[in-house]
Amino acid sequence: MSLDKEFDHYFKALERSGNEDRCFMCRRSPAEVKAFFGFHEDGTPIDADRYGIEDVVLDPEIDIMSYRGTRPVCAVCQLNFDTIFLSSNGRAVLTRVLRELEEERERLWGNPQDAES
């Protein structure tokens, strides 16, 4: 895909997300996503000397953020999504978690003593 097309995806996604270059799900910035995977912003590994991986570099062609969907989503959230749905009952558990977040806020976030009763 041409660089112009990639920039077009990027800027349109920023407009959709209120000009915030962050994952819609976890709110990580691109730099935070790279750090999560063990890389500096320039693609060089964090603690390279410690782990003996001086020659390892994050390929600039690898996307750590997707700007092609409704909102920007990072590679960490995509991996989490994949993991949930690879489990045998992932969809059912996620549905329950979403329902709890929407309908049982007080039980989830209320007074810890109330939750024990």
C-alpha positions in Angstrom: 0.0 0.0 0.0 1.3 3.5 -0.8 2.5 5.8 1.9 -0.2 8.3 0.9 -2.9 5.8 1.5 -1.4 4.9 4.9 -1.3 8.5 5.9 -4.9 8.8 4.7 -6.0 5.9 7.0 -4.0 7.5 9.9 -5.5 11.0 9.6 -9.0 9.8 9.1 -8.7 7.5 12.1 -7.4 10.5 14.2 -10.4 12.5 13.2 -12.8 9.7 14.2 -11.0 9.4 17.6 -11.0 13.1 18.4 -7.4 13.6 17.3 -6.0 11.2 19.9 -3.3 8.8 18.7 -4.2 6.1 21.3 -5.8 2.7 21.2 -9.5 3.0 21.6 -9.6 0.0 23.9 -6.6 0.3 26.3 -5.6 4.0 25.6 -2.0 3.1 25.0 0.0 5.4 22.7 2.1 3.9 19.9 5.2 4.4 22.0 3.6 2.5 24.9 2.7 -0.4 22.6 6.3 -0.6 21.4 7.5 -0.5 25.1 5.0 -3.3 25.9 6.7 -5.5 23.3 10.1 -4.5 24.6 11.2 -1.8 22.0 12.1 1.9 22.1 10.2 4.2 19.7 13.0 3.8 17.1 12.4 0.1 17.0 15.6 -0.9 19.0 15.1 -3.3 21.8 15.0 -2.1 25.4 17.8 -3.8 27.5 19.4 -5.2 24.4 22.8 -5.6 26.1 21.3 -7.3 29.1 19.6 -9.9 26.9 22.2 -10.1 24.2 19.8 -9.1 21.4 21.7 -6.1 20.0 20.9 -7.1 16.5 17.1 -7.4 17.0 15.1 -4.5 15.6 11.4 -4.0 15.3 10.7 -4.1 11.6 9.3 -0.7 10.5 6.8 -2.5 8.3 5.2 -4.1 11.3 2.0 -2.3 12.3 1.6 -1.9 16.1 -1.5 0.2 15.6 -4.3 -0.3 13.2 -6.0 2.9 11.9 -8.2 1.1 9.4 -11.2 0.3 11.6 -13.8 2.4 13.3 -11.3 3.5 15.9 -7.5 3.0 16.3 -6.7 -0.4 17.9 -3.3 -1.6 19.1 -1.5 -4.9 18.6 -1.7 -5.6 22.3 -5.5 -5.5 22.3 -5.7 -7.6 19.1 -3.6 -10.2 20.9 -5.8 -10.1 23.9 -8.9 -10.4 21.7 -7.3 -13.4 19.9 -6.5 -15.1 23.2 -10.0 -14.6 24.5 -11.6 -16.1 21.4 -9.2 -19.0 21.1 -10.3 -20.3 24.5 -13.2 -22.7 24.5 -15.7 -20.4 26.1 -14.1 -17.0 25.4 -17.1 -15.4 23.7 -19.4 -16.4 26.6 -17.0 -15.1 29.3 -16.5 -11.9 27.4 -20.3 -11.4 27.1 -20.6 -11.9 30.8 -17.8 -9.5 31.6 -19.4 -6.8 29.3 -22.8 -7.3 30.9 -21.2 -7.0 34.4 -19.4 -3.8 33.4 -22.7 -2.4 32.0 -25.2 -3.6 34.6 -23.3 -4.4 37.8 -21.0 -1.4 38.3 -21.9 -1.1 42.0 -21.1 -4.7 42.7 -17.8 -4.5 40.8 -16.6 -1.1 42.0 -18.6 -0.5 45.2 -17.5 -0.9 48.8 -15.4 -4.1 49.1 -17.3 -5.0 52.3 -20.6 -5.0 50.3 -19.1 -7.4 47.8 -18.3 -10.0 50.5 -21.9 -10.3 51.7 
